[in-house]
Amino acid sequence: MWVILERNGAVCIRKMIRKFLPFAPGIPWKMKNGYILPKIDQEIWDIALARKEFVVLAYGGPLEVFASFAIAEALRKTEPSRAVFWAGNEAFKNLSPVRVADVPDLGAKYPVPLFLDKENGAYFNCLNNYLERKTYLNQYPKKNKRLAFEQIFNNSFLSWSVQYIPTISDTNKYEEWKKLVGFQDNRRFVLILPEKKYSQHHGYLNWNVNQVREAGALLRKFNLPVVVCTDNEGLYYDTSIIHAPMDIDIIIPLLKKSWLLLSDDIDYLIIGLMMSRAHIVSPPVRGIFDLYRHANLFMAENIISTTHELNPLEIYTLCKGLYD
């Protein structure tokens, strides 16, 4: 297929390559230099995916999973008569906005954003070409420089809209923890996530145990509860700190309700922009995880404060200014 383009009065003729692959029958993939483009014509979509159930696959960390939840939400809203399922790491299943399917991690086997089985399943391969783009032959890797959330949502074949931000209900596990410790989440509190779990991205907060304790002690002057999520409660023991398990079922409800959020894991800062109105405090973050660009994407109303010298005294000064 030849495509004729006109630019600045000059005519340019390019060859548009389309390729059929055995694990996506009926779909002619558009390609550029061997890289598959996540685009399907509406007519092809209607024919190839007729009577198919959609399964959104995302075996990743918190950011990757919540971006896939947005895809599931988008598919549910744009295809209301279609059955939509989600499949991914066991830890996240209680948070899924759609029904959970028991499907293994197949994404790496199929170098396309969508593949089909021989029965009635159509699988959205959310992490296809995420962070690193490769050709359909799994060759010539190159960094994907798009915003991280956009990289994932791009595999939905849909245009992003904030109406696709998923609605996540509080889990039973969170309600049980809240009752056990007598925690009141209807008042302001600071949430600190000093450890990494579930995610593979490098840390940004890099606070040690003493810094976490110091933050708790300083913020006690404002009668401001500090919740620290950790699997090592003894490390951060201090009467000014409320401990919560480093459990995603508890982290996400806390994150949604927090007044100020600090996290070593960039995933939670981005999710905080998507799902909360928390004040986000972080060292500067650039590139594909840029907080300001993600805030624009989500049309977020969060206040973002970035500083190269992020320490407990900085947090105290910030909170003092907000309270005053």
C-alpha positions in Angstrom: 0.0 0.0 0.0 1.4 3.4 -1.0 0.5 6.6 0.9 0.8 10.0 -0.7 1.7 12.9 1.6 2.0 16.6 0.9 4.3 18.7 3.0 5.1 22.3 2.3 4.1 22.0 -1.3 6.2 18.9 -1.8 4.7 15.5 -2.6 6.2 12.5 -0.7 5.3 8.9 -1.4 5.8 6.3 1.3 5.1 2.7 1.4 2.8 1.6 4.3 3.6 -1.9 5.3 0.9 -4.2 6.7 1.6 -7.6 8.1 -0.6 -10.5 9.3 0.6 -12.5 12.3 -0.6 -16.0 13.3 -1.5 -14.9 16.9 -3.7 -12.1 15.7 -5.7 -13.5 12.8 -7.7 -11.1 10.7 -5.7 -8.0 11.8 -3.4 -6.4 9.3 -0.8 -4.6 11.5 0.5 -1.3 10.3 4.3 -1.2 10.6 7.1 1.3 10.5 10.6 0.1 10.1 9.6 -3.2 11.6 7.9 -1.7 14.6 4.2 -2.4 15.0 1.9 0.6 15.3 -0.9 0.2 17.9 -3.6 1.1 15.4 -6.5 -0.9 14.0 -9.1 0.4 11.6 -12.6 0.4 13.0 -13.9 -1.9 10.2 -11.2 -4.5 11.0 -11.9 -4.1 14.8 -15.6 -4.8 14.3 -14.9 -7.9 12.2 -11.8 -9.5 13.9 -13.1 -8.8 17.4 -16.8 -9.7 16.9 -18.1 -11.8 19.8 -14.7 -11.7 21.6 -14.3 -11.2 25.3 -11.7 -8.7 26.3 -8.9 -9.6 28.7 -6.6 -6.8 29.9 -3.1 -8.3 30.7 -0.7 -6.4 33.0 1.9 -8.4 35.0 3.7 -5.3 36.3 4.0 -3.1 39.4 1.5 -0.5 40.8 1.9 2.1 38.0 1.6 -0.5 35.2 -1.4 -2.2 36.9 -3.3 1.1 37.5 -2.7 2.1 33.9 -4.2 -1.3 32.9 -7.1 -0.6 35.2 -7.7 2.6 33.2 -7.7 0.5 30.0 -10.2 -1.9 31.5 -12.4 1.0 32.5 -12.1 2.6 29.0 -13.0 -0.7 27.3 -16.0 -1.2 29.6 -17.3 2.3 28.9 -16.7 2.3 25.1 -17.9 -1.3 24.7 -20.7 -1.6 27.3 -22.1 -4.9 25.8 -18.7 -6.6 25.9 -17.4 -8.8 28.7 -14.1 -7.2 30.0 -11.7 -9.0 32.4 -8.4 -8.1 34.0 -5.4 -10.5 34.6 -2.2 -9.7 36.4 -0.3 -10.1 39.6 -2.2 -11.8 42.4 -1.5 -8.9 44.8 -3.7 -6.5 42.8 -6.8 -8.6 42.1 -8.9 -7.2 44.9 -8.6 -3.7 43.4 -9.6 -4.5 39.9 -12.5 -2.5 38.6 -13.6 -5.4 36.4 -13.8 -9.2 36.9 -10.5 -11.0 37.3 -9.5 -13.7 34.8 -7.1 -16.6 35.6 -4.7 -16.0 32.8 -0.9 -16.5 33.0 1.6 -13.9 32.0 1.6 -14.4 28.2 2.5 -10.9 27.2 6.2 -11.5 26.4 5.3 -14.3 24.0 3.4 -12.0 21.7 5.1 -8.9 20.4 1.8 -7.1 19.6 -0.5 -4.9 21.7 -3.4 -7.3 21.0 -3.5 -11.0 20.4 -6.3 -13.6 20.0 -6.9 -17.1 21.1 -8.6 -19.9 19.1 -11.8 -19.5 21.2 -13.4 -16.2 22.2 -10.6 -14.3 23.9 -8.9 -11.0 22.8 -6.0 -10.0 25.0 -4.8 -6.5 25.4 -1.0 -6.8 26.0 -0.6 -3.6 28.1 3.1 -3.8 28.6 3.9 -4.3 24.9 6.8 -2.0 24.0 6.7 -0.5 27.5 9.9 1.3 28.4 11.7 -0.3 25.4 10.4 -0.7 21.9 11.3 -3.7 19.7 10.3 -4.9 16.3 7.8 -7.7 15.8 10.8 -10.0 15.5 12.0 -8.9 19.0 15.0 -7.1 17.6 16.5 -3.6 17.6 15.5 -2.4 21.1 15.2 1.4 21.6 14.0 3.4 24.6 10.4 4.4 24.6 10.5 8.1 25.4 6.8 8.7 25.8 5.3 9.4 29.2 5.1 6.2 31.1 1.3 6.1 31.6 0.8 7.0 27.9 3.1 4.2 26.8 0.7 1.7 28.5 -2.6 3.3 27.6 -1.5 3.5 24.0 -2.0 -0.3 23.8 -5.7 0.2 24.3 -6.1 1.7 20.8 -8.2 4.4 22.4 -7.6 8.1 23.0 -7.0 9.0 26.6 -9.8 10.7 28.6 -9.9 11.5 32.4 -13.3 9.7 32.4 -11.3 6.5 32.2 -9.6 7.0 35.6 -10.8 3.9 37.4 -13.0 4.0 40.5 -11.4 1.8 43.2 -13.4 0.9 46.3 -11.9 0.5 49.7 -11.0 -3.2 50.4 -12.2 -5.3 53.3 -8.6 -5.6 54.4 -8.3 -1.8 54.7 -11.5 -1.5 56.7 -10.3 -4.3 59.0 -6.9 -2.6 59.6 -8.6 0.8 60.2 -10.9 -0.7 62.8 -8.0 -2.6 64.4 -5.8 0.5 65.0 -8.7 3.0 65.5 -7.5 5.1 62.5 -9.7 8.0 61.4 -9.2 8.7 57.7 -11.6 11.6 57.6 -9.0 14.0 59.0 -5.7 15.2 57.5 -2.8 12.8 57.6 0.6 12.3 56.0 1.4 9.1 54.3 5.0 8.0 54.0 6.0 5.0 51.8 9.7 4.6 52.5 10.1 1.2 51.1 9.8 -0.4 47.7 7.5 -3.3 47.0 5.8 -4.6 43.8 7.7 -2.1 41.7 11.0 -2.4 39.8 11.6 1.4 39.3 14.5 3.0 41.2 13.8 4.9 44.4 13.3 8.7 44.7 12.9 9.4 48.4 15.8 7.5 49.8 15.1 8.2 53.4 16.7 6.2 56.2 15.0 5.0 59.3 16.0 8.0 61.4 14.7 10.5 58.8 11.3 8.7 58.9 11.2 8.9 62.7 12.3 12.5 62.6 9.5 13.4 60.3 6.9 11.8 62.5 8.3 13.6 65.6 8.3 17.0 63.8 4.8 16.7 62.4 3.4 15.7 65.8 3.7 19.4 66.6 0.8 20.0 64.2 -1.2 17.2 65.7 -0.9 15.7 62.2 -1.0 11.9 62.1 1.8 10.2 60.1 1.1 6.8 58.6 4.1 4.7 57.6 3.5 1.6 55.4 6.2 -1.0 56.1 6.8 -4.7 56.4 9.4 -3.9 59.1 7.3 -2.2 61.8 10.1 -2.4 64.4 12.4 -0.3 62.3 10.2 2.8 62.4 8.9 2.4 66.0 7.9 5.8 67.4 4.9 6.9 69.4 4.2 9.6 66.7 3.9 7.1 63.9 1.0 4.9 62.9 2.1 1.7 61.2 0.3 0.0 58.3 1.3 -3.1 56.4 3.0 -2.6 53.1 0.0 -4.2 51.5 -1.4 -2.8 48.2 -5.0 -3.4 49.6 -4.2 -1.0 52.4 -1.8 1.4 50.6 -4.2 2.5 47.9 -7.2 3.5 50.2 -4.7 5.4 52.3 -3.2 7.0 49.3 -6.6 8.1 48.0 -7.4 9.8 51.4 -4.0 11.2 52.3 -3.4 15.0 52.7 0.3 14.8 51.9 2.2 12.0 50.2 5.8 11.0 50.3 7.0 7.8 48.5 10.3 6.2 47.6 8.4 4.5 44.8 7.5 6.8 41.9 4.5 4.5 41.1 2.6 5.8 44.1 3.3 9.4 43.4 1.8 9.0 39.9 -1.1 7.0 41.2 -1.6 9.8 43.8 -1.9 12.3 41.0 -4.5 10.1 39.3 -6.6 9.2 42.3 -6.2 11.7 45.1 -5.9 15.4 45.9 -2.9 14.8 48.1 -0.1 17.3 48.2 2.8 15.4 46.4 6.3 16.1 47.7 9.3 14.6 45.9 12.7 15.3 44.6 12.6 16.5 40.9 11.5 13.7 38.5 12.1 14.1 34.8 11.8 11.9 31.8 9.0 9.4 31.3 8.0 9.6 35.0 7.8 13.4 35.1 5.2 14.3 37.8 4.1 17.6 36.2 3.4 16.0 32.8 1.4 13.2 34.4 -0.5 15.8 36.4 -1.4 17.5 33.1 -2.5 14.2 31.6 -4.8 13.5 34.5 -6.0 17.2 34.8 -4.9 16.8 38.4 -5.6 19.4 41.0 -2.8 18.2 43.4 -0.2 20.6 44.6 3.3 19.3 43.6 6.4 20.4 45.6 9.8 19.3 44.4 13.1 20.0 46.0 16.6 18.6 45.7 17.1 18.7 49.5 14.1 16.7 50.6 14.5 16.1 54.3 12.2 16.0 57.4 12.8 19.7 58.2 11.7 20.6 54.7 8.5 18.7 55.2 8.0 20.4 58.6 8.5 23.8 57.0 6.1 23.0 54.2 3.4 21.8 56.5 3.9 24.9 58.7 3.4 27.1 55.7 0.2 25.2 54.7 -1.2 25.3 58.2 -0.4 29.0 58.6 
